Structures are given as C-alpha cells and as structure tokens.
Amino acid sequence: MLDAATMALLAKLKVLGKQSGTNIDLVKMSDDKKYAEHTLNELSNADDPELVLIVIQLMNLFGMIKAPSLQAKAEEKDDKNRYVGSLR
C-alpha cells in the first residue's frame, strides 16, 4: 500500500498528465514497473516544470534514479587533494 504523500503525487501526476495530453493508468503504474518507467521517462520531457518535478519525485520514490552517495563524493574529493609524494 502506498503512503499518503505518494498517492498525492500520483493524483497530481494524473491531472497534470491529462492536461498535457497523456492518459496515465495509475493501477497499471503501480503493478507494472516497465510501464511506470516508460511513462515517467516520457513525462520527464514535458514543458510543465511542476509535472517534471513530480515525475522526478516519483522516480526517486520508486527507486528509478540512482544518484551517487554523498560519502563517495566526499572520499573522491579527499583523495584528489591529498599529496602522494614525500619530501627528502
């Protein structure tokens, strides 16, 4: 079962998608991951910034966005500035 915040995002997605000419099957979206990925990828190219923001939030909630962790970035940054050689 989805939480209230996710259901609210899906409701906004349905309304904004309909306004942009895309009919979204919310039941199919919750059952079929390929359909959800395809639909959200298509809607991510919309001109409406609110629609794109909702799409990104849903992609994040559904685990479709793989962002690098902050810890990996911090370790990479520390290694870059570290002096490797030694003075004699």
Secondary structure as UniProt FT lines:
FT   HELIX           4..19
FT   TURN            20..21
FT   HELIX           26..31
FT   HELIX           33..43
FT   TURN            44..45
FT   HELIX           49..61
FT   TURN            62..63
FT   HELIX           70..80
//
